[in-house]
Amino acid sequence: MKCDANAAKPRILLADDEAILRDSLTSVLSDEGMAVTAVANGSEALRLLNRRDYDLLISDVKMPGTDGIALLKAATSAHPNLAVILITAYATIESAVEAMKLGAADYVAKPLLFEDLMFKVHRLLELRDLRHENRRLQAKVGQDNGRYQIVGKADGLQNVVGLVEKIAQTRSNVLIVGDSGTGKELIARAIHAAGITSKGSFVPVNCGGIPEGLFESEMFGHCRGAFTGAVRDRIGFFEAANGGTLFLDEMSNLSPGAQASLLRAIEEKSATRVGDCHPIRFDLRIVSATNVDLGQLVGEGKFREDLLFRLNVVKLQLPGLGERPGDIPLLVDHFIRKYNKEMNRACSGIREEALAILKGRAWRGNIRELENVIERALIFAEDREITPDDLPFGAAATSHDSAGPERGPSATADQLQNPPEGLAKATRTFEREQIRQVLENCGYDKNQASKLLEISLQKLYRKIRELGLPLQAEVV
């Protein structure tokens, strides 16, 4: 797996006194799309570490002067988040354990197998990316005056917020129930960010998007060679969420076999990678979500009752938008501010008649549907107030959405003479909408979205940042 050439290259610091091996490793890492700085001793490596940040340090153990062990101790002391791989010609179980105790992320033995080293390098970089993403998401969830971006004053919603703050101080599993678009993932993120799991990772999983045959591999990870296509070791969602929160969305879609595997992992607090025989223990909170009555599915024999007991230690029922009409003005104001910033607009608000239409509408898609309506309205309102004509169900909605036969040739000529936007801006608008729709259709599963868009996962994350798109469904 090569790094995306258009993304920022991972920075690797390599310390080895053997010139031939050092040059060979530099070549291999560079071919994989990484920016490599190679030095011949530990002292030079420490000097560079004090001058700039690196994503990974690879060091030989035996070097003159400052050896690999001394370098490891100094590097991890000054840079606690730096991953270190040690290279040793004297690999034993005792030396491996000692290296791990001192802070090494992994080690490789000589004679060096470049393929084995690259598996370890990519795995550590994947973990780095996951930590970076979770730090961004945790910061995002902590906005809006500490209320986790939960907008609304309805009693039903405030009761949920009060429970969030109590639940957050424990590791008890939580089941969130609510219709599509009511904000289940946002509540899960709030539980994670508000309490004792906040320093760990929040790992969201769309259970409906995992093929049955890949469930155990995705959840628990796999070893290289475990099955066709397993070209390298891969951690699972449970291991990635260790110490934090595992969010399992669309729980009702789990097959009987997947339910049995999940129940066993929860009961034993451990899981085994596919192709391995050594279980990995974990300590995490599971927050699951569904828009289906799991109790009814139990009665129909479609969901395991014992699994439901494990997941439903605490149950949160989210109210639909129809139960909180008084929150619509607050939500509209929130989304106007959000999309003014993302789309570089200066919309000044919404007219009373347009707001009255929104208040009187039955929101089957709940808050997610309302957000989409406001995003669309800002495209047409630009720097003025939103009017009924800017709404997709307003009087002039069809004229916004298509030219229509009534415009005739003259309208087309006017558009050609006075194009509404340049080609670059039009392309960006189309690209943003295409990626947004794919992400929404995939439940914001980035791996699935990158495959559908036929771009790398790193490029998708870069596009999300460039286009100001959210990393997850932002329902409030």
C-alpha positions as CSV (number, residue, x, y, z in Angstrom):
1,M,0.0,0.0,0.0
2,K,1.7,3.1,-1.2
3,C,1.0,6.5,0.3
4,D,-1.1,8.9,-1.8
5,A,1.4,11.0,-3.8
6,N,-0.8,14.1,-3.4
7,A,-1.1,13.8,0.3
8,A,1.4,15.0,2.9
9,K,4.2,12.4,3.0
10,P,4.7,10.6,6.3
11,R,8.1,11.7,7.8
12,I,10.4,8.9,8.7
13,L,13.7,9.3,10.6
14,L,16.1,6.4,10.0
15,A,19.2,5.8,12.2
16,D,21.6,3.1,11.2
17,D,25.4,3.0,11.1
18,E,25.5,0.4,8.2
19,A,25.6,2.5,5.1
20,I,24.4,-0.2,2.7
21,L,21.4,-1.1,4.9
22,R,20.7,2.6,5.5
23,D,20.7,3.4,1.8
24,S,18.6,0.3,1.0
25,L,16.0,1.2,3.6
26,T,15.8,4.8,2.4
27,S,15.1,3.6,-1.1
28,V,12.4,1.2,-0.1
29,L,10.6,3.7,2.2
30,S,10.9,6.5,-0.4
31,D,9.4,4.1,-3.1
32,E,6.4,3.7,-0.7
33,G,5.8,7.5,-0.8
34,M,7.5,8.5,2.4
35,A,9.8,11.3,3.2
36,V,12.9,9.8,4.7
37,T,15.7,11.4,6.7
38,A,18.6,9.0,7.2
39,V,21.5,9.4,9.7
40,A,24.4,7.2,10.8
41,N,24.1,7.5,14.6
42,G,21.8,8.1,17.5
43,S,23.3,11.5,18.4
44,E,22.4,13.0,15.0
45,A,18.9,11.4,15.2
46,L,18.3,13.2,18.6
47,R,19.5,16.5,17.2
48,L,17.0,16.2,14.4
49,L,14.2,15.1,16.7
50,N,14.7,18.4,18.7
51,R,14.3,20.4,15.5
52,R,11.2,19.0,13.9
53,D,8.4,16.4,14.3
54,Y,8.5,12.9,12.7
55,D,5.8,10.4,12.3
56,L,8.0,7.3,12.9
57,L,11.6,6.6,14.1
58,I,13.4,3.4,12.8
59,S,16.6,2.7,14.6
60,D,19.3,0.0,14.8
61,V,20.0,-1.1,18.3
62,K,23.8,-1.5,18.0
63,M,25.4,1.9,17.0
64,P,28.5,3.6,18.2
65,G,28.0,6.4,20.8
66,T,24.3,6.8,21.4
67,D,22.9,3.4,20.6
68,G,19.3,2.4,19.7
69,I,18.2,1.8,23.3
70,A,19.5,5.2,24.5
71,L,17.9,6.8,21.5
72,L,14.6,5.1,22.2
73,K,14.5,6.3,25.8
74,A,15.4,9.9,24.9
75,A,13.0,10.0,21.9
76,T,9.9,8.6,23.7
77,S,10.6,10.8,26.8
78,A,10.7,14.0,24.7
79,H,8.0,12.8,22.1
80,P,5.5,10.5,23.8
81,N,3.4,10.1,20.7
82,L,6.4,9.1,18.5
83,A,6.3,5.5,17.3
84,V,9.6,3.7,17.3
85,I,10.7,0.5,15.5
86,L,14.0,-1.1,16.6
87,I,16.2,-3.2,14.3
88,T,18.3,-5.8,16.1
89,A,20.6,-8.7,15.1
90,Y,20.1,-10.3,18.5
91,A,16.3,-10.9,18.6
92,T,15.1,-12.9,21.6
93,I,11.8,-12.9,23.5
94,E,13.5,-11.2,26.4
95,S,14.9,-8.4,24.2
96,A,11.6,-7.9,22.5
97,V,9.8,-7.6,25.9
98,E,12.5,-5.2,27.2
99,A,12.1,-3.0,24.0
100,M,8.4,-2.8,24.4
101,K,8.7,-1.9,28.1
102,L,11.0,1.0,27.1
103,G,8.4,2.3,24.7
104,A,9.2,0.7,21.3
105,A,6.1,0.2,19.2
106,D,7.6,-2.8,17.4
107,Y,11.0,-4.4,16.5
108,V,12.4,-6.3,13.5
109,A,15.2,-8.9,13.4
110,K,18.2,-9.2,11.1
111,P,18.6,-10.4,8.5
112,L,16.0,-7.8,7.5
113,L,12.9,-8.7,5.5
114,F,11.8,-5.5,3.9
115,E,8.3,-6.8,3.3
116,D,7.9,-7.5,7.0
117,L,9.2,-4.1,8.0
118,M,6.8,-2.3,5.6
119,F,3.8,-4.2,7.1
120,K,4.8,-2.8,10.5
121,V,5.5,0.7,9.2
122,H,2.1,0.9,7.5
123,R,0.3,-0.5,10.5
124,L,1.8,2.2,12.8
125,L,1.0,5.0,10.3
126,E,-2.6,3.8,10.2
127,L,-2.8,4.0,14.0
128,R,-1.3,7.5,13.8
129,D,-3.9,8.6,11.3
130,L,-6.7,7.1,13.5
131,R,-5.4,9.0,16.6
132,H,-5.2,12.3,14.6
133,E,-8.8,11.9,13.3
134,N,-10.1,11.2,16.7
135,R,-8.4,14.2,18.2
136,R,-10.0,16.4,15.5
137,L,-13.4,14.8,16.1
138,Q,-13.1,15.1,19.9
139,A,-12.3,18.8,19.5
140,K,-15.3,19.2,17.2
141,V,-17.7,17.5,19.5
142,G,-16.5,19.7,22.4
143,Q,-17.6,23.0,20.7
144,D,-20.8,25.0,21.2
145,N,-20.1,26.0,24.8
146,G,-19.4,22.5,26.0
147,R,-22.8,21.2,24.9
148,Y,-21.4,18.9,22.3
149,Q,-23.2,20.7,19.5
150,I,-26.5,19.4,20.7
151,V,-28.9,22.2,19.8
152,G,-32.3,22.4,21.3
153,K,-34.3,23.1,24.5
154,A,-37.1,20.6,24.2
155,D,-37.7,18.6,27.5
156,G,-37.1,15.3,25.8
157,L,-33.7,16.4,24.4
158,Q,-32.6,18.0,27.7
159,N,-33.4,14.8,29.6
160,V,-31.1,12.9,27.2
161,V,-28.4,15.5,27.7
162,G,-28.7,15.1,31.5
163,L,-28.3,11.3,31.1
164,V,-25.3,11.8,28.8
165,E,-23.4,13.6,31.5
166,K,-24.1,10.8,34.1
167,I,-23.4,7.9,31.8
168,A,-20.1,9.5,30.6
169,Q,-18.5,8.9,34.0
170,T,-18.8,5.1,33.6
171,R,-17.9,2.5,31.0
172,S,-21.4,1.0,30.9
173,N,-22.7,0.0,27.5
174,V,-25.4,2.2,26.0
175,L,-28.1,1.6,23.5
176,I,-29.4,4.7,21.6
177,V,-32.8,4.4,20.0
178,G,-34.2,6.9,17.6
179,D,-35.5,7.4,14.0
180,S,-33.0,8.1,11.2
181,G,-31.6,11.6,11.4
182,T,-32.3,12.2,15.1
183,G,-28.7,12.5,16.1
184,K,-27.7,9.1,17.5
185,E,-24.0,9.3,16.5
186,L,-23.7,12.8,17.9
187,I,-25.1,11.6,21.3
188,A,-22.6,8.7,21.2
189,R,-19.7,11.2,20.5
190,A,-21.0,13.3,23.4
191,I,-20.9,10.4,25.8
192,H,-17.4,9.6,24.7
193,A,-16.1,13.2,24.9
194,A,-17.7,14.1,28.2
195,G,-16.3,11.4,30.4
196,I,-13.6,8.8,31.2
197,T,-13.2,7.5,27.7
198,S,-12.4,10.9,26.2
199,K,-8.6,10.2,26.0
200,G,-9.2,7.1,24.0
201,S,-10.4,6.7,20.4
202,F,-14.0,7.0,19.2
203,V,-14.4,4.3,16.5
204,P,-17.7,4.5,14.5
205,V,-18.8,1.3,12.7
206,N,-21.7,1.0,10.3
207,C,-22.8,-2.6,11.0
208,G,-25.0,-2.5,7.9
209,G,-22.0,-1.9,5.7
210,I,-19.9,-4.9,6.7
211,P,-20.3,-8.1,4.5
212,E,-21.1,-11.1,6.7
213,G,-18.0,-12.9,5.6
214,L,-15.8,-10.1,6.7
215,F,-17.4,-9.3,10.0
216,E,-14.7,-11.0,12.2
217,S,-11.9,-9.6,10.2
218,E,-13.3,-6.1,10.4
219,M,-14.2,-6.2,14.1
220,F,-11.2,-8.2,15.4
221,G,-8.5,-7.8,12.7
222,H,-6.5,-10.4,10.9
223,C,-3.0,-11.7,10.4
224,R,-1.1,-11.6,7.1
225,G,-2.0,-14.7,5.1
226,A,-5.1,-15.5,7.1
227,F,-7.1,-15.6,3.8
228,T,-6.8,-14.6,0.2
229,G,-6.2,-10.8,0.0
230,A,-4.8,-10.6,3.6
231,V,-1.4,-9.2,2.5
232,R,-0.6,-7.6,5.8
233,D,-1.6,-7.6,9.5
234,R,-4.6,-5.4,10.2
235,I,-6.0,-4.3,13.5
236,G,-9.8,-4.6,14.0
237,F,-12.3,-2.0,15.3
238,F,-12.2,-3.5,18.8
239,E,-8.4,-3.1,19.1
240,A,-8.5,0.4,17.6
241,A,-11.1,1.5,20.2
242,N,-9.3,0.0,23.2
243,G,-9.5,2.5,26.0
244,G,-12.2,4.5,24.3
245,T,-15.6,4.0,22.7
246,L,-16.7,1.6,20.0
247,F,-19.9,3.0,18.3
248,L,-21.9,0.3,16.5
249,D,-24.6,1.8,14.3
250,E,-27.5,0.0,12.6
251,M,-27.3,-2.9,15.1
252,S,-30.5,-4.5,13.6
253,N,-28.5,-5.5,10.5
254,L,-26.2,-8.0,12.2
255,S,-26.5,-11.5,11.0
256,P,-27.0,-14.4,13.6
257,G,-23.3,-15.4,13.2
258,A,-22.1,-11.8,13.7
259,Q,-24.3,-11.5,16.8
260,A,-22.7,-14.6,18.2
261,S,-19.2,-13.4,17.6
262,L,-20.0,-10.0,19.1
263,L,-21.6,-11.5,22.2
264,R,-18.6,-13.7,22.8
265,A,-16.1,-10.7,22.5
266,I,-18.2,-8.6,24.9
267,E,-18.5,-11.4,27.5
268,E,-14.9,-12.4,27.4
269,K,-13.6,-8.8,27.0
270,S,-11.2,-10.1,24.4
271,A,-11.0,-11.0,20.8
272,T,-8.7,-13.0,18.5
273,R,-7.5,-11.8,15.1
274,V,-8.5,-14.1,12.2
275,G,-5.5,-16.3,11.6
276,D,-4.1,-15.9,15.1
277,C,-4.5,-18.0,18.3
278,H,-3.6,-15.3,20.9
279,P,-6.6,-13.3,22.2
280,I,-6.2,-9.5,22.6
281,R,-7.8,-8.1,25.7
282,F,-9.6,-4.8,25.6
283,D,-11.2,-2.3,27.9
284,L,-13.8,-0.1,26.2
285,R,-17.3,1.2,26.2
286,I,-19.7,0.0,23.5
287,V,-22.4,2.4,22.4
288,S,-24.8,0.9,19.9
289,A,-27.6,2.6,17.9
290,T,-30.7,1.5,16.1
291,N,-33.9,2.9,14.5
292,V,-35.6,-0.5,14.9
293,D,-37.2,-2.0,18.0
294,L,-34.7,-4.7,19.0
295,G,-37.1,-6.1,21.5
296,Q,-39.5,-6.8,18.7
297,L,-36.7,-8.5,16.7
298,V,-36.0,-10.6,19.7
299,G,-39.6,-11.7,19.8
300,E,-39.4,-12.6,16.1
301,G,-36.2,-14.6,16.6
302,K,-34.1,-12.2,14.6
303,F,-32.0,-10.8,17.4
304,R,-30.3,-12.5,20.4
305,E,-31.9,-11.6,23.7
306,D,-28.6,-12.2,25.6
307,L,-26.8,-9.8,23.2
308,L,-29.5,-7.2,23.8
309,F,-29.0,-7.5,27.6
310,R,-25.3,-6.9,27.1
311,L,-25.8,-3.8,24.9
312,N,-28.8,-2.3,26.7
313,V,-27.3,-1.5,30.1
314,V,-28.6,2.1,29.7
315,K,-31.1,3.0,27.0
316,L,-31.5,6.5,25.5
317,Q,-34.6,7.3,23.5
318,L,-34.1,10.3,21.2
319,P,-37.1,12.4,20.3
320,G,-37.9,13.0,16.6
321,L,-38.0,16.6,15.2
322,G,-41.8,16.3,15.2
323,E,-41.7,16.1,19.0
324,R,-39.6,19.3,19.3
325,P,-41.0,21.9,16.9
326,G,-39.9,24.7,19.2
327,D,-36.3,23.7,18.4
328,I,-36.6,24.3,14.6
329,P,-35.7,28.0,14.8
330,L,-32.6,27.2,16.9
331,L,-31.5,24.4,14.5
332,V,-32.1,26.7,11.4
333,D,-29.9,29.4,13.0
334,H,-27.2,26.8,13.8
335,F,-27.2,25.5,10.2
336,I,-27.1,28.9,8.7
337,R,-24.0,29.8,10.7
338,K,-22.5,26.5,9.8
339,Y,-23.0,26.7,6.0
340,N,-22.2,30.5,5.9
341,K,-18.7,29.4,7.1
342,E,-18.4,26.3,5.0
343,M,-19.7,27.9,1.8
344,N,-18.3,31.4,2.3
345,R,-21.8,32.9,2.3
346,A,-23.2,35.8,4.4
347,C,-26.9,34.7,4.6
348,S,-28.5,37.1,7.1
349,G,-31.2,34.7,8.4
350,I,-34.6,33.4,7.4
351,R,-37.9,35.2,6.7
352,E,-40.8,34.5,9.0
353,E,-42.9,33.0,6.2
354,A,-40.1,30.6,5.3
355,L,-39.7,29.6,8.9
356,A,-43.4,29.0,9.2
357,I,-43.2,26.6,6.3
358,L,-40.4,24.7,8.1
359,K,-42.4,24.6,11.3
360,G,-45.4,23.2,9.6
361,R,-43.6,20.4,7.7
362,A,-43.6,16.7,8.7
363,W,-39.8,15.9,8.9
364,R,-39.6,12.2,8.1
365,G,-35.8,12.6,7.8
366,N,-35.7,14.6,11.1
367,I,-32.7,16.9,11.7
368,R,-30.6,15.5,8.9
369,E,-33.4,16.4,6.4
370,L,-33.7,19.9,7.9
371,E,-29.9,20.4,7.6
372,N,-30.0,19.4,3.9
373,V,-32.8,21.8,3.2
374,I,-30.9,24.7,4.8
375,E,-27.7,23.8,3.0
376,R,-29.6,23.9,-0.3
377,A,-31.4,27.1,0.6
378,L,-28.0,28.9,1.2
379,I,-26.9,27.9,-2.3
380,F,-29.7,30.1,-3.7
381,A,-30.0,32.7,-0.9
382,E,-26.2,33.5,-1.0
383,D,-25.9,36.8,1.0
384,R,-29.6,37.6,1.7
385,E,-32.3,36.1,3.9
386,I,-33.8,32.7,3.1
387,T,-37.2,33.1,1.5
388,P,-39.9,30.5,0.7
389,D,-38.7,30.4,-2.9
390,D,-35.3,29.1,-1.6
391,L,-36.9,26.0,-0.1
392,P,-37.2,22.8,-2.2
393,F,-40.9,22.7,-1.5
394,G,-41.4,26.5,-2.0
395,A,-43.1,28.2,-4.8
396,A,-40.0,28.6,-7.0
397,A,-38.3,25.3,-6.2
398,T,-38.7,23.9,-9.7
399,S,-37.2,27.0,-11.3
400,H,-34.2,26.6,-9.0
401,D,-33.8,22.9,-9.8
402,S,-34.1,23.0,-13.6
403,A,-34.2,25.5,-16.4
404,G,-37.6,24.2,-17.6
405,P,-39.1,24.6,-21.1
406,E,-40.6,27.9,-20.2
407,R,-37.2,29.6,-20.1
408,G,-36.5,28.9,-23.8
409,P,-33.5,29.9,-25.8
410,S,-33.2,33.4,-24.4
411,A,-32.6,32.1,-20.9
412,T,-29.8,29.8,-22.2
413,A,-28.2,32.7,-24.0
414,D,-28.4,34.9,-20.9
415,Q,-26.7,32.2,-18.9
416,L,-23.9,31.8,-21.5
417,Q,-23.3,35.6,-21.6
418,N,-23.5,35.9,-17.8
419,P,-22.3,32.6,-16.3
420,P,-23.3,32.3,-12.6
421,E,-19.8,31.0,-11.7
422,G,-16.5,30.1,-13.2
423,L,-15.6,26.6,-14.3
424,A,-13.3,26.0,-11.3
425,K,-16.0,27.0,-8.8
426,A,-18.6,24.9,-10.7
427,T,-16.3,21.9,-10.7
428,R,-15.7,22.3,-6.9
429,T,-19.4,22.6,-6.3
430,F,-20.1,19.4,-8.2
431,E,-17.2,17.6,-6.5
432,R,-18.4,18.6,-3.1
433,E,-22.0,17.5,-3.7
434,Q,-20.9,14.2,-5.2
435,I,-18.6,13.3,-2.3
436,R,-21.3,14.5,0.2
437,Q,-23.9,12.3,-1.3
438,V,-21.7,9.2,-1.4
439,L,-20.6,9.8,2.2
440,E,-24.3,10.1,3.3
441,N,-25.3,7.0,1.3
442,C,-22.5,5.0,2.9
443,G,-23.4,6.2,6.4
444,Y,-20.0,8.1,6.4
445,D,-18.1,4.9,6.1
446,K,-14.9,6.3,4.6
447,N,-13.5,3.0,3.4
448,Q,-16.7,2.2,1.4
449,A,-16.9,5.8,0.1
450,S,-13.3,5.8,-1.1
451,K,-14.0,2.6,-3.1
452,L,-17.2,4.0,-4.7
453,L,-15.5,7.2,-5.6
454,E,-12.5,5.3,-6.9
455,I,-9.9,7.3,-4.9
456,S,-7.6,6.3,-2.1
457,L,-8.7,6.7,1.6
458,Q,-6.0,9.4,2.2
459,K,-7.2,11.4,-0.9
460,L,-10.8,11.2,0.4
461,Y,-9.8,12.6,3.8
462,R,-7.9,15.4,2.0
463,K,-10.9,16.2,-0.2
464,I,-13.1,16.3,2.9
465,R,-10.8,18.9,4.4
466,E,-10.4,20.9,1.2
467,L,-14.2,21.0,0.5
468,G,-15.2,21.7,4.1
469,L,-17.2,18.5,4.4
470,P,-18.0,16.9,7.8
471,L,-16.2,13.7,8.8
472,Q,-19.5,12.2,10.0
473,A,-23.2,12.8,9.8
474,E,-23.6,16.0,11.8
475,V,-27.1,15.7,13.2
476,V,-27.9,17.6,16.3
